[in-house]
């Protein structure tokens, strides 16, 4: 079984494309050493990240992420144990802005709904966890 967690956060510094690519590369290297996989999405100062791996490793990384002064984590949603990795080949994937238009619009709508649900503090809602897993599985098909 794999442990998954997703979080949303607000950037406290400005991130341009170059800094986002650098952040993604650094995260990919660290995650690879920890055998953690996932994706990172950024839009208008908001981050959403999904991480999966051994529970102890993911929780330790999440602690480090919460301590990062470049952003403020609003909420972290642990997901039910997952049978197998959704992103077996992505140590960390930054989702760029150059997705096909229809995919980008749909994905942004779904992520906006998740942001809204987490901001309303529906943290223990099965609906939030299900929405996160659904969008995560859709993102996996973009690989």
C-alpha positions as CSV (number, residue, x, y, z in Angstrom):
1,X,0.0,0.0,0.0
2,X,1.1,3.6,-0.8
3,X,0.3,6.6,1.3
4,X,-0.9,9.7,-0.5
5,X,-1.3,13.3,0.6
6,X,-2.3,16.5,-1.2
7,X,-1.9,20.0,0.0
8,X,-2.8,23.5,-1.1
9,X,-0.6,26.6,-0.3
10,X,-0.2,30.2,-1.1
11,X,3.1,31.5,-2.5
12,X,4.6,34.2,-0.4
13,X,7.3,35.0,-3.0
14,X,6.9,35.5,-6.7
15,X,7.4,32.5,-8.9
16,X,8.1,32.8,-12.6
17,X,8.4,30.0,-15.1
18,X,12.2,29.7,-14.5
19,X,11.8,29.5,-10.7
20,X,9.0,27.0,-11.0
21,X,11.1,24.8,-13.2
22,X,14.0,25.1,-10.7
23,X,11.7,24.3,-7.8
24,X,10.4,21.3,-9.7
25,X,13.8,20.0,-10.5
26,X,15.0,20.3,-6.9
27,X,11.9,18.6,-5.7
28,X,12.3,15.8,-8.2
29,X,15.9,15.1,-7.0
30,X,14.9,15.1,-3.4
31,X,11.8,13.0,-4.0
32,X,13.8,10.5,-6.0
33,X,16.2,10.0,-3.1
34,X,13.2,9.4,-0.8
35,X,11.2,7.2,-3.3
36,X,8.4,9.7,-3.4
37,X,6.4,10.5,-6.5
38,X,3.8,13.1,-7.4
39,X,3.0,16.3,-9.2
40,X,3.1,20.1,-8.5
41,X,0.5,22.5,-9.9
42,X,0.8,26.3,-9.7
43,X,-1.6,29.0,-10.7
44,X,-2.0,32.6,-9.6
45,X,0.1,32.3,-6.4
46,X,-1.6,29.0,-5.4
47,X,0.1,25.6,-5.3
48,X,-1.4,22.2,-5.2
49,X,0.9,19.3,-4.7
50,X,0.2,15.5,-4.5
51,X,2.8,13.2,-3.0
52,X,2.8,9.4,-2.7
53,X,5.2,6.9,-1.1
54,X,6.0,5.3,2.3
55,X,3.9,7.0,5.0
56,X,6.9,7.9,7.1
57,X,8.8,9.4,4.2
58,X,5.8,11.4,2.9
59,X,5.0,12.7,6.4
60,X,8.7,13.8,6.9
61,X,8.7,15.6,3.6
62,X,5.4,17.2,4.4
63,X,6.9,18.6,7.6
64,X,9.8,20.1,5.6
65,X,7.3,21.6,3.1
66,X,5.3,23.2,5.8
67,X,8.5,24.8,7.1
68,X,9.4,26.3,3.7
69,X,9.2,30.1,4.0
70,X,8.3,30.6,0.3
71,X,4.7,29.6,0.9
72,X,2.1,29.0,3.5
73,X,0.3,25.6,3.5
74,X,-3.4,26.1,4.0
75,X,-4.4,22.5,4.3
76,X,-3.0,19.0,3.8
77,X,-5.4,16.2,3.1
78,X,-4.2,12.7,3.8
79,X,-5.7,10.2,1.4
80,X,-6.8,6.7,2.0
81,X,-4.1,4.2,1.4
82,X,-3.6,3.7,-2.3
83,X,-3.1,0.2,-3.7
84,X,-0.4,1.3,-6.2
85,X,1.4,4.4,-7.2
86,X,-0.5,6.7,-9.5
87,X,2.8,8.3,-10.7
88,X,5.3,5.5,-10.7
89,X,7.7,7.4,-13.1
90,X,7.3,11.0,-11.8
91,X,9.6,11.8,-8.9
92,X,8.0,15.3,-9.3
93,X,6.3,16.6,-12.3
94,X,5.5,20.3,-12.6
95,X,2.4,20.8,-14.8
96,X,3.2,23.6,-17.2
97,X,0.9,26.1,-18.7
98,X,1.3,24.7,-22.2
99,X,-1.2,21.9,-21.8
100,X,-3.8,21.6,-24.6
101,X,-6.4,24.3,-24.2
102,X,-9.4,22.0,-23.4
103,X,-7.3,19.9,-21.0
104,X,-6.0,23.0,-19.2
105,X,-9.5,24.5,-18.8
106,X,-11.0,21.3,-17.5
107,X,-8.1,20.7,-15.2
108,X,-8.1,24.3,-13.9
109,X,-11.8,24.0,-13.2
110,X,-11.4,20.8,-11.2
111,X,-8.4,22.2,-9.3
112,X,-10.3,25.4,-8.5
113,X,-13.1,23.3,-7.0
114,X,-10.6,21.5,-4.9
115,X,-9.1,24.7,-3.7
116,X,-12.5,26.0,-2.8
117,X,-13.5,22.8,-0.9
118,X,-10.2,22.9,1.1
119,X,-10.6,26.6,1.9
120,X,-14.1,25.9,3.3
121,X,-12.4,23.5,5.7
122,X,-14.2,20.4,4.5
123,X,-10.9,18.6,5.4
124,X,-12.4,15.3,6.4
125,X,-14.9,15.1,3.7
126,X,-14.8,12.0,1.5
127,X,-15.9,14.4,-1.3
128,X,-12.6,16.3,-1.0
129,X,-10.5,13.1,-1.0
130,X,-12.4,11.7,-3.9
131,X,-12.1,14.9,-5.9
132,X,-8.3,15.0,-5.3
133,X,-7.9,11.4,-6.4
134,X,-10.0,11.9,-9.5
135,X,-8.0,14.9,-10.7
136,X,-4.8,13.1,-9.7
137,X,-5.7,10.2,-11.9
138,X,-6.6,12.6,-14.8
139,X,-3.2,14.3,-14.4
140,X,-1.5,10.9,-14.6
141,X,-3.0,10.4,-18.1
142,X,-1.2,13.6,-19.3
143,X,2.2,11.9,-18.9
